Amino acid sequence: MIRVGVLSLSDGRKRVHDGLAPYITEQANRIKAALEVTGEIEVALAEEIVWHPELARSQSSAIAAWRPDAVILNVPVFAFPNLSVLAARCQSVPLLAIAPVNGTLPGLGGLQAATNSIRQLGRQCDKIWGNIEEPAVTAKALRFLRAARAATRLRGQVFGLVGGRSIGMVNGAVSPDVWMTRFGVDCDHVDQLDLIRRAEQVEEGTADRALAWLTERLGSIRYDGDKLTEVSLRFQIKCYIALKQIIAERRFDFVGLKCHYDLSEYYVTQCVAAALCNDPYDWDGPKEPVVLSCEADADAALTMQVFKLVSGRPTLFFDFRHYDPAEGVFVFCNCGAMATWYAERSDDPAANLKSVHLCPIIPKYGGKGCHVQYVAKEGEMTLGRLSRVMDRYKFTLFRGEVRRFPEAKLKETCPVWPHAFMRVQMDPMALVERYDSHHIHGVYGNHIAEVVKFCELENIECEVIE
């Protein structure tokens, strides 16, 4: 749920305020009702309407103590603008001012005065003039609030880096000082040795239950007696359980895992952990997806975390692999972090897992284990990545449409990896030229507007490729 505080503002003269108070309260209740009926928002109304400076400070501080993701300034009248400024000074979260359409009262003027006064002092404050119950107005407010949730909740989060830089990927290496100063995100390191140590200590009964749950629901487990055996799969499962322990104990909010070429060369690949960590379920029942990026790609994890926070959905990680001009689709695939939820996008794990197959890892990897193979279901996706030049970040975004093909088409690339066949509404070579990574990340649905707004809130350059 997105937590939204509402501060209502009024005329600074008590006589006038007393006459306006019932109308102002009515507008606050309209905002609360319209947002909460969406099922996405939890609203807290300030106890008193702000009509003098002391109330501006006390009511805003009380809302701030509730730890909202965003604060709405309810300005349905010509509230004294200095009150909005004082209230805004007590907030560190994104601000949105709202005024209804009502020609009998100067709400529009109050809205303009409040937002301009706040902006004049260097603080961003978005505004909406419209009746909150109208679908277009509600949608605009929700776009802002989803972006605000991402911007607010990133601050103070901890990224768990398991292992170090993978296969020389310079563009995947984290810069902890830039992350902390730019996004307020800490980076904490755990060695892969601790993952192996914990995996070796997982009780056999726990692994038995997990393996039985997977065996019952998966489309197939393609044991080959060499790379993929019950022994190697059980150890992959144990690694996932160990990772869950690390995340819980260290209070990590999202993680990156090296894998190549230590674990994948001498132990087992972490494909099971990468898929299930990003999933909203496992054998223990429904759970909150925890973003995991393969190959310790930190900016991948950061991108996926933003996508998750604006959408509330699991996210994907894959590579640019190929472009098929005959079908007009990019082939996006990677050995690891593709949540199985995308196989069918169902709330029922069994419905998704029936389309998922565990296949022996490719010979290039010297270790053992499986890849988690499926073809992503059709649907619209938001795709992109945060990339960095020195200490300046840019978010590159574009939209895609997943198309489904028979499993036989996987033989054109890597038949044992999960795939998404993506049609884009642009010159494919222009996308290759303008997109600054081999890794690409996505989330189901159209969330371009929310991510653009997130970039505005974070003062980050945003490029939407169309």
N, C-alpha and C positions, 0 to 999 in steps of 0.2 A: 504494500500500500504506500502511496505517496502521501507524506504528511504535509498539510498545508495550514498555516495559520492565517487568520483573517483579522486585520485591524481596521476598524471603522473610524472615519474622521468626520469632523463637523465644524460648524461655525464657532469662532472663538468667543462669542457673546452668549452668556448663559441664557438670556431671554430667548434669543433666536434658536440656540441649540435645543432648548426644551421643546420648542415647537417642531423641530426637525427630527428629534430622536426616534419617534415611532417609525417614520419613513426610512431612516438610516438602518434601523434594526431589521425592518422588513427586507431591505435589500441584502443585508448580510445573511439572513436566513435563506433568501433565494439562491445566493452563491453556494451556501453549504448544501442545500438540497440538490441543486443541479449537478454539483461535482460528486457528491456521495452516491447518487443514483447510478453513476457509471461503474461502480464497483472497484475503481482504481484509487480513489482518493479518501483519505481520512482528514476531516476538517476540524480545527479548533478555533472557536470564535473568542476574541478577547472579551473579558467580562464587562468592560465598560467602553462606551464610545469616547474617543479622544476629542476633547474640546478645549483643553488647556495644556501647557507644556508639561506639567507634572504627570498628567495622565499619558501623554505621549511617551514619556520615559518609562513609567511603571507598566503600562499595558504592553508596550513593545518588548520590554525586558521579560515579562511573564511569558509572552509567546515565544521568545527566543529560548527560554529555559525549557520549553516543551520540545525543543530540537526539531523544528520543521525542516522540510526540504526546500520550501519556498514560502514567502509571505505575500498575501494579497492585500493591497490597500483598497478598501471599499470607500470610494469617493463619489457618492451619488448626489452631492450638493457642492456648493462652493465652500469647501472646507478651507480654513486658513492654511496656506501652503507651508508655513514654517512648522506646523504640527507634523506634516508628512516628512519634512526633513529631519526633525528631531526623532521621530519614530524610526526612520530609515537608518539613522546613525547607531541605533541599538541592534541592528540586524547585520549578519554576515552572509545571509543566504540570498538568492535571487529574489527580486521584487517585481511584482506585477500589480499595476493599478487598474481598477475596473470601475466604470461608470455606466449606468443604464441609459437607455434612450428615453428621455422625458423632457419635452420642451417647456413644461411648467416650472422646472427647477434648473439651475445652472450647473448640472452635473458635468457636462462636457467641459465647461470652463474650469471647474474644479479639477477635473482630470488633467487638463493641459497645464494648469498652474502647478499642481503637485509634482507631476513627472518632470516638468522643466526645471523646477527648483532643485529636485534631487539630482538631475543630470548636470545642472550648472556646477555642482560641487564635485563632479567627477565620478558619481556613482550611477551605474546603469539601473534603469527602471523601465520595464516594458509597460505598454498600456493597451487596454481594450475598451472601446466605446461600443456597447451593444448589450442587448438583453441576454443574460447568461443562459436562459433556457433554450434559446434558438440554436439549432444543431451546429451552424457554422461558427457561432460564438463559443459554444462549448468546446468544439474541436480545436479552435485556436488556443483556448485556455489550456486544454489538455496537452497540446504540443509543447507549450511553454513549460508546463509543470513536469512533464516527462524529462525534458532537457534539464530542468532545474534539479530534479532528483539525481541525475547522473553527475552534474557538476558538484552538488553538495555532498553526495555520499562518497565520491572518490576521495575527498579530503579526509585524511586520517586513516585511509585504508592501507593494508600491508600486502605487498606482492611477495610471494614466496618463490625464490629462485632455487630450484633443485638441480644442482650441477652448475656448470659454467657455460661459456660460449660453445656452441655446437658447430662442428665442421667449418670453422672459419667464417661464420656468418656475421660480418661486421654490423650489418644493419639490424641484427637481432639483439645486439648487446645493450644492456641497460646502462643509463647514465643516472645513478642514484641522486646526485645533487640536482640535476635538471628536473627529474621527476618530483622531487620534494618541493622545489621552488615553484615549479610550473603547475603541478596538479595536487600537491600536498600528499603524495603517495610515498610511503616508505618501501624500501627494498631490503628483504632479509634473506640470508643465504643458508641453505642446507645442503650438505654434501650428499651425493647419490649413495655413498656408503651407508648412510643412516637408513635410506630406503631399503637397501638390501638386508641390513641387519634386522630391521623390523619385520620384513617379509619372512625371513627365516624363522621368526618367532611366532608367526600366526598359527593358531591352533588348527589342526587338521579338520576338526569338526566344523569350524567356521568356513574353511575352504570347501568342504563337502557340500554344505548347504548352498553356497554360492554357485558351485559347479552344477548342482542339481537344478537350481533355478534357471540358469542359462540353458542347460541342455533341454529342459522342458519347453522353452520358449523360442529358441533360435531356429532359423530356417534350416541350418545345418552346421555341424562342426566337422570340417574336412581333415580329419587326422591323416597324416601321411607316414607315421612311424619314424619320422626323422625330425624335421623342424617342429611340427605340431604333434605333440603327444599329450596324453592326459597329464603327464608330469610337468611339461613345459607350460601348459595352459593353467594348471593349478598354481604354478609359481607366478604367472602373470596376474592371476586373481589375487594372490597374496601381496604382490606389489601394489595393487590398487588399494587393498585394505590398509597396507602400511602408509600409503599416501594419505588416505583419509585420516589416519591417526595423526600424522604430521600436521595436516591442515587444521585439525581440531585443537591440537595441543599448542601450536604456534599462533593460532588465531589468524591464519592467512585468509585474505578475502579473495584472492585469485593467484594463480601459480603458473610458472613455466618449468618445463622438465627437459633436461638436456637429451638423454637417451643415446643419441648418436655421437661417437661410435664407441661408447663404453658399454652401456647396458645392452645395446643391440648387437654388439660384436662378441661379448663374452658371457652374457647372461641371457636375458630375454628382452624383447622389445616391450615398450610400455603402451602398446596400442589399446589394450583393454582398459588401462587406467585413463588414457587420453579420451576414449569414447565415453566411458561411464562417468567420469568426473564432470563432463559437460552435460550429461543427461539429467533429467528431472526425476530419476528413479534408479534404484538398483534392487537387490534382493532384500534389503532392509525396508523397502517401501518408498513412497514419494519423498523427494528431498529437493532442497534448493540446488540448482546447478552451480557448480564451482568452475569458473573459467579456467581451463588449462590450455596453454599453448605448447605445441611440440617444439623440439629443438631449442628450448630455452629462449624463444623469440619474445623478448619483453614487450616491444611495441605491438606485437601481435596480441599478446595478452591484454594490454591496455586498450587496444581497439575493441577487442571482444567484450571487455568489461563495460565499456561505454555502450556498445550495442545492447548488451544485456540490461543495463540500467535504464536505457530509454524505452526498451521494448518489453521487458519482463519475460523474455523468451531465451531458450538455449541458443548458442551461437556456433558458428562453424569456422574451421581453419583449413585451408587447402592451398595447393600450389597452382600457378599457371603451368599447365602441362602441354597443351596443344590447342590449335584452332582447326576445326573441321569446316572448310569452306563449302563443301557439298551440303552439309546440314545447317550451316550458319550458326554453329555453337562453339563456344570455348569448352574445353575439357578441363575442369578443375578437379584435381585429386591430390591426395596426400596419404601417407601410410597411417596417419594418426588421428588428430583431434577433430573428428567429425562425430558429433553426438548422434547416437542411433535414433533419437527422436525424429530426425529428418528423413528416415526411411519411409515413414507414413504420416508423421506429424500427429500422432494420436496421443490422447491422455492415457491410453491403455498400453503399458509396456509390451504386452504380448502381441498387440497389433503391429507395433513397430519391429519387434525382434523377429517376427516370422519372416520378414524380408531381409534379414541380416544373416551373413554367413561368416564363420570364422575360418580363414584360409591360412595355410602355412606361409610364413614370411618368405620374402624373395631371397634368392641365393646371395645377393649382394651383402646381406647382413650375416655375419658369422655366427650369431647367437641362435636362439630358438624362439618358438612362440608363434602367435597368429597375428594376422591383420584382420581388422573388423570391416568386412566388405559389404557394401550395399550401393544401390543407385538411388539418389535423392528424389523424393516425390516432386511432381510439378508444382509450381507456384512462384509468386513474385518474391524477390529478395532485394534487400539493401546490402550493398557490398562496398568495401573500402578498406582504408588503413590510415592510421596515424604514422607519419614519417617525419624525420628530423634532418635539418641541415644546421650543424652546430647546435645551438640551443633553441632554435626556432622550429616549432612543430607546424605541420600542415596536415589537415584531414582531407584525403582524396576520396570521393564518393561517386558511386554510380548505381544504377538499377539494373537488375537482370531478371530473366524469366527462366526458371528451371524447366527443362524438357526431359522427358523420360524416354529411354531407349532400352531395347532388350539387353540382357546381361552379355550377350555375345559381342556387343560393341566394345566392351571393356578390353577385349583382346587387342584393340588398336593401341592401347596405352599400357596399363598395368592391371591385369584382370583380377588381382587379389586385393586391390585397394578400393576404398570407398570413393565414389564419383558423384559429381554434380555436372550435368551438361547444361551450360548457361548461354542463353541467347541474350545479346545486348543490343540496345537501340542506338548503335553508333558504329563508325568505322572501326573494325577490330584492331587495325594497325595504329589508329589514333589512341586507343586504350593502352596498347603495349607501350607506346611512346610516352604517354603522360602518367602512367601508373608507376610509382617508384618502389616496387618490391617484387620479389618472386612469390611471396606469401600473400594470400588474399583472404579476407574474412567477411562473414556474412551473417545475416539474421533474416528470418522469414518476415515478409510484409514490407510495406513502404514506410520507412522511418527517416527519409531524407530530411524532411522539415525539422524533425526533432534533433537530428545530429547537427544540422546547420545552426539551429538555435543554441545547442550546446557549445558550438565553436564560438558563437557570438558572446556567450556568457563567459567563456574562458579566454576570450581575445586571441583565438587561434585562427589562422588562415584556413579557409575551407574552399576546396575546388570540387564542384559537381560536374562530372564529365557527362555530357549529353550528346 
